[in-house]
Amino acid sequence: MPHTVALLAAASDDQGPGNTIRIVLLASLIGSALLAWFLLRGYRNDDNND
């Protein structure tokens, strides 16, 4: 088992910007969903605007 951990650690040294891109994509998806919710809630019609 220690050999597997060492191999995975050695293989993960040179992966590039993978984690950064995942974090940026996740944050942008959550941000766009919150922005859509914020903008679209103003168009809700509760029939109280007479």
VEXDREN-2710 file (C-alpha; in Angstrom, 1 decimal):
% VEXDREN-2710
k/r/px/py/pz
1/MET/0.0/0.0/0.0
2/PRO/2.8/2.6/0.7
3/HIS/4.1/2.0/-2.8
4/THR/0.7/2.9/-4.3
5/VAL/0.6/6.2/-2.3
6/ALA/4.1/7.0/-3.4
7/LEU/3.2/6.3/-7.1
8/LEU/0.1/8.5/-6.9
9/ALA/2.0/11.3/-5.2
10/ALA/4.7/11.2/-7.9
11/ALA/2.2/11.1/-10.7
12/SER/0.3/14.1/-9.3
13/ASP/3.3/16.4/-9.2
14/ASP/3.1/17.5/-12.8
15/GLN/-0.6/17.7/-13.5
16/GLY/-0.8/21.4/-14.6
17/PRO/-3.6/23.8/-13.7
18/GLY/-6.3/21.1/-13.3
19/ASN/-7.4/22.0/-9.8
20/THR/-7.4/25.7/-10.5
21/ILE/-9.6/25.2/-13.6
22/ARG/-12.0/23.1/-11.7
23/ILE/-12.3/25.7/-8.9
24/VAL/-12.8/28.5/-11.5
25/LEU/-15.4/26.5/-13.4
26/LEU/-17.3/25.6/-10.3
27/ALA/-17.3/29.1/-9.0
28/SER/-18.5/30.5/-12.3
29/LEU/-21.3/28.0/-12.5
30/ILE/-22.5/28.8/-9.0
31/GLY/-22.1/32.5/-9.6
32/SER/-24.0/32.4/-12.9
33/ALA/-26.8/30.4/-11.2
34/LEU/-27.0/32.9/-8.4
35/LEU/-27.0/35.8/-10.8
36/ALA/-29.8/34.2/-12.9
37/TRP/-31.8/33.7/-9.7
38/PHE/-31.3/37.3/-8.6
39/LEU/-32.2/38.7/-12.0
40/LEU/-35.2/36.5/-12.6
41/ARG/-36.8/36.9/-9.2
42/GLY/-37.6/40.5/-10.2
43/TYR/-39.8/39.2/-13.0
44/ARG/-41.9/37.1/-10.7
45/ASN/-45.6/38.1/-10.7
46/ASP/-47.3/37.7/-7.3
47/ASP/-50.4/39.7/-8.3
48/ASN/-49.5/42.3/-5.6
49/ASN/-48.5/45.1/-8.0
50/ASP/-51.9/46.6/-8.6
END
